Structures are given as C-alpha cells and as structure tokens.
Amino acid sequence: MASTILYIEDNPDNMLLIQRALEARGYNFIWAPNGLKGLAEADAKKPDLILLDINLPDIDGYEVARRIRANDKLRHIPIIAITANALRGDAEKALNAGCDVYMSKPINIRELWAKVNSFLSAPA
C-alpha cells in the first residue's frame, strides 16, 4: 500500500510541483492550503509523512508542528519543513518546533525524494 503524504502549503504552484513529484513516485497526496486545515486533515487522514510550509496565512508552520507534536495520535508522524525562510536560526527554529528535517525553497526534487524515502519505504 502506498504511503500518504500531506502537504500543508498555501501556494498552489508550489503544491502542484510537489504533488506531481510525489505522485510520480507512487505516493498518495493530500493538500491543505493553511495550517488549521492541515491540522484537520492530519487528524482525519493520519498521513505517513507531513510536508510543512512555515509561512502560512493563518497559523505559522512552527505552531502547526507544535500542535502535531502535542497530539498523541499524530506525534509519531515525521514532519519535513519546506520553506523560503533561509535566515540564520530558521532551521533551528523549525527543528525546535518539532520538525524532523528542514529544507529550503526552491526545492530540489531529487533531494526531496531522498528525504521522503528516508522516512518511508519507496512505493513498489
């Protein structure tokens, strides 16, 4: 059974790029356009991995990560932060909020596949 990945991202162009890259590798893909919808999707669908933009229109990705880590049913799900924030301290801030990995935009698709595969077994 293919793993399911939730991408919490407010930019539809970024979402589409990642969706195509992941579906091409056989993953199931769910998209949420903001933090609160992302939390609801995570709770309802229990994805195998969460890709998380930090700059969201409602609550930021740091808060999303903290809420996921505080939820007993979701805290085990790996979180990869994907963000345009590339200032000193941004990676540490994401990791301290509960993200497992930090990646900066623009995303290198091969690097994304490698990070995803490090958490999930590659689909057949």
C-alpha positions in Angstrom: 0.0 0.0 0.0 1.4 3.4 -1.0 2.3 5.9 1.8 0.2 9.0 2.1 1.8 12.4 2.3 0.1 15.6 3.5 1.5 18.9 2.2 0.4 22.0 4.1 1.2 24.8 1.7 -0.7 28.0 0.7 0.9 28.5 -2.7 -1.0 26.4 -5.3 2.1 26.5 -7.7 4.4 25.0 -5.1 1.8 22.5 -4.1 1.3 21.3 -7.7 5.1 20.9 -8.2 5.4 18.7 -5.1 2.2 16.8 -5.9 3.5 15.8 -9.3 6.9 14.9 -8.0 5.4 12.6 -5.3 2.6 11.1 -7.3 5.2 10.2 -10.0 6.9 8.1 -7.3 3.7 6.4 -6.4 2.8 8.2 -3.2 -0.8 9.2 -2.2 -1.0 13.0 -1.9 -3.2 15.2 0.3 -3.1 19.0 0.2 -4.2 21.6 2.8 -4.0 25.3 2.0 -3.4 26.6 5.5 -2.4 25.4 9.0 -5.8 24.8 10.5 -7.0 22.8 7.5 -3.7 20.9 7.6 -4.2 20.0 11.3 -7.8 18.8 10.5 -6.5 16.7 7.5 -3.7 15.2 9.6 -6.2 14.3 12.3 -8.7 12.9 9.8 -6.4 11.0 7.5 -3.4 10.2 9.7 -0.8 10.6 6.9 2.5 8.7 6.9 4.5 12.0 6.4 3.8 15.7 6.6 5.5 18.3 4.4 5.0 21.7 6.1 5.4 25.2 4.7 6.4 27.6 7.5 4.8 30.8 6.1 1.1 30.1 6.2 -1.8 32.6 6.1 -3.4 31.6 9.4 -1.1 29.9 12.0 2.5 29.5 11.0 4.2 26.2 10.4 6.0 26.3 13.7 2.6 26.4 15.5 1.3 23.6 13.3 4.4 21.4 14.2 3.9 22.1 17.9 0.3 21.1 17.8 1.1 17.9 15.9 3.7 17.0 18.4 1.3 17.7 21.3 -1.3 15.3 19.8 -0.9 11.7 21.0 -2.4 10.4 17.7 -0.2 12.4 15.4 3.1 13.0 17.3 4.8 10.0 15.6 4.3 11.4 12.1 7.6 12.7 10.6 7.5 16.4 9.5 9.6 17.9 6.8 9.6 21.7 6.9 9.8 23.2 3.5 10.2 27.0 3.5 11.7 30.0 1.8 12.9 31.1 5.2 16.7 30.7 4.9 18.0 33.1 7.5 20.3 32.0 10.3 18.3 30.3 13.0 15.3 29.4 10.8 16.4 25.7 10.6 16.9 25.5 14.4 13.5 27.2 14.9 11.8 24.6 12.8 13.6 21.7 14.4 12.8 23.1 17.9 9.1 23.3 17.0 9.1 19.6 16.2 10.1 19.3 12.6 12.4 16.4 11.8 14.0 17.9 8.7 14.4 21.4 7.3 14.5 22.1 3.5 14.7 25.5 1.9 12.9 26.6 -1.3 13.3 26.3 -4.2 13.0 22.6 -3.6 15.5 20.2 -5.2 13.1 17.3 -6.2 15.9 14.7 -6.0 16.7 15.9 -2.5 13.0 15.8 -1.6 12.6 12.2 -2.8 15.7 11.2 -0.8 14.3 12.8 2.4 10.9 11.3 1.9 12.4 7.9 1.2 14.5 8.2 4.4 11.2 8.2 6.3 9.0 6.0 4.1 9.8 2.9 2.2 9.6 3.7 -1.5 6.4 2.6 -3.2 6.6 -0.5 -5.4 
